[in-house]
């Protein structure tokens, strides 16, 4: 397969471009080796035009897969951000409850420090939302 792949990569064709785009991961190497063998068989069978059609179709599929992976990464990052925001809001609410409970028996210094902590963690839009709701 390596010799066949080398011969295909030397040629300037859609097939060679496809094989050169393959990544270095083991599964990419196996994928590339399989296509190199198929393209070699097609060239030996005088099917260069059909091999080009397959190469173009595979390139389109690979581009689509890469785009979907980028979209998945974006969705994962958005979910992480949403989780952190929800956690922060839950923590703020918890601190506020603790602050209200501590007000009855705490010194003014502790109350002020707790209020400052809640205010520091609170996003600017949250008090407006809480007052509106």
C-alpha positions as CSV (number, residue, x, y, z in Angstrom):
1,X,0.0,0.0,0.0
2,X,2.8,2.5,0.7
3,X,4.3,2.1,-2.8
4,X,0.9,2.5,-4.3
5,X,0.2,5.5,-2.1
6,X,3.6,7.0,-3.1
7,X,2.8,6.6,-6.8
8,X,-0.6,8.2,-6.4
9,X,0.8,11.1,-4.4
10,X,3.3,11.8,-7.1
11,X,0.5,12.3,-9.6
12,X,-1.3,15.7,-9.7
13,X,-4.9,14.6,-9.5
14,X,-7.9,14.9,-7.1
15,X,-6.9,11.5,-5.7
16,X,-3.4,12.6,-4.8
17,X,-4.7,15.8,-3.3
18,X,-7.2,13.8,-1.2
19,X,-4.5,11.5,0.1
20,X,-2.2,14.5,0.9
21,X,-5.0,16.1,3.0
22,X,-5.3,13.1,5.3
23,X,-4.2,13.7,8.8
24,X,-1.4,11.9,10.7
25,X,-3.6,10.0,13.2
26,X,-3.5,6.2,12.9
27,X,-7.1,6.0,11.7
28,X,-6.3,8.7,9.0
29,X,-3.3,6.6,7.9
30,X,-5.5,3.5,7.6
31,X,-8.2,5.5,5.7
32,X,-5.6,7.0,3.4
33,X,-4.0,3.6,2.7
34,X,-7.4,2.1,1.8
35,X,-8.2,4.9,-0.6
36,X,-4.7,4.7,-2.1
37,X,-5.3,1.0,-2.9
38,X,-8.7,1.7,-4.4
39,X,-7.4,4.6,-6.5
40,X,-4.5,2.5,-7.7
41,X,-6.8,-0.3,-8.8
42,X,-9.0,2.3,-10.6
43,X,-6.0,3.8,-12.4
44,X,-4.8,0.3,-13.4
45,X,-8.3,-0.3,-14.8
46,X,-8.2,2.9,-16.8
47,X,-10.9,4.5,-14.5
48,X,-9.1,7.8,-13.8
49,X,-12.2,9.9,-14.4
50,X,-14.3,7.8,-12.1
51,X,-11.5,7.9,-9.5
52,X,-11.6,11.7,-9.7
53,X,-15.4,11.7,-9.0
54,X,-14.9,9.5,-5.9
55,X,-12.1,11.7,-4.7
56,X,-14.2,14.9,-5.1
57,X,-17.1,13.2,-3.2
58,X,-14.8,12.1,-0.4
59,X,-13.2,15.6,-0.2
60,X,-16.7,17.1,0.1
61,X,-17.6,14.6,2.9
62,X,-14.3,15.3,4.7
63,X,-15.0,19.1,4.6
64,X,-18.5,18.6,5.9
65,X,-17.2,16.3,8.7
66,X,-14.6,19.0,9.7
67,X,-17.3,21.7,9.7
68,X,-19.5,19.5,12.0
69,X,-16.5,18.9,14.3
70,X,-16.0,22.7,14.6
71,X,-19.7,23.2,15.3
72,X,-19.6,20.4,18.0
73,X,-16.7,22.1,19.6
74,X,-18.6,25.4,19.6
75,X,-21.6,23.8,21.2
76,X,-19.5,22.1,23.8
77,X,-17.8,25.4,24.7
78,X,-21.3,27.1,24.9
79,X,-22.5,24.4,27.3
80,X,-19.5,24.8,29.5
81,X,-20.1,28.5,29.7
82,X,-23.7,28.0,30.5
83,X,-22.8,25.5,33.2
84,X,-20.4,28.0,34.8
85,X,-22.9,30.8,34.6
86,X,-25.6,28.6,36.2
87,X,-23.2,27.6,38.9
88,X,-22.2,31.2,39.7
89,X,-25.9,32.2,40.0
90,X,-26.6,29.2,42.3
91,X,-23.6,30.1,44.4
92,X,-24.7,33.8,44.6
93,X,-28.1,32.7,45.7
94,X,-26.7,30.4,48.3
95,X,-24.4,33.2,49.6
96,X,-27.3,35.6,49.7
97,X,-29.3,33.1,51.9
98,X,-26.3,32.6,54.1
99,X,-25.9,36.3,54.4
100,X,-29.5,36.9,55.4
101,X,-29.2,34.2,58.0
102,X,-26.0,35.5,59.4
103,X,-27.3,39.1,59.6
104,X,-29.1,38.3,62.8
105,X,-26.1,37.3,64.8
106,X,-23.1,38.5,62.9
107,X,-20.9,41.6,63.4
108,X,-21.3,44.5,60.9
109,X,-17.8,43.6,59.5
110,X,-18.9,40.1,58.6
111,X,-22.2,41.4,57.1
112,X,-20.4,43.9,55.0
113,X,-17.8,41.4,53.8
114,X,-20.5,38.9,52.8
115,X,-22.5,41.6,50.9
116,X,-19.3,42.6,49.1
117,X,-18.7,39.0,48.1
118,X,-22.2,38.6,46.7
119,X,-22.0,41.9,44.9
120,X,-18.6,40.9,43.4
121,X,-20.0,37.6,42.1
122,X,-23.2,39.1,40.8
123,X,-23.2,39.9,37.0
124,X,-24.4,43.5,36.3
125,X,-27.6,42.4,34.7
126,X,-28.7,40.1,37.6
127,X,-30.0,42.8,40.0
128,X,-32.1,44.4,37.2
129,X,-33.6,41.0,36.4
130,X,-34.3,40.2,40.0
131,X,-36.0,43.5,40.5
132,X,-38.1,43.1,37.3
133,X,-39.1,39.6,38.3
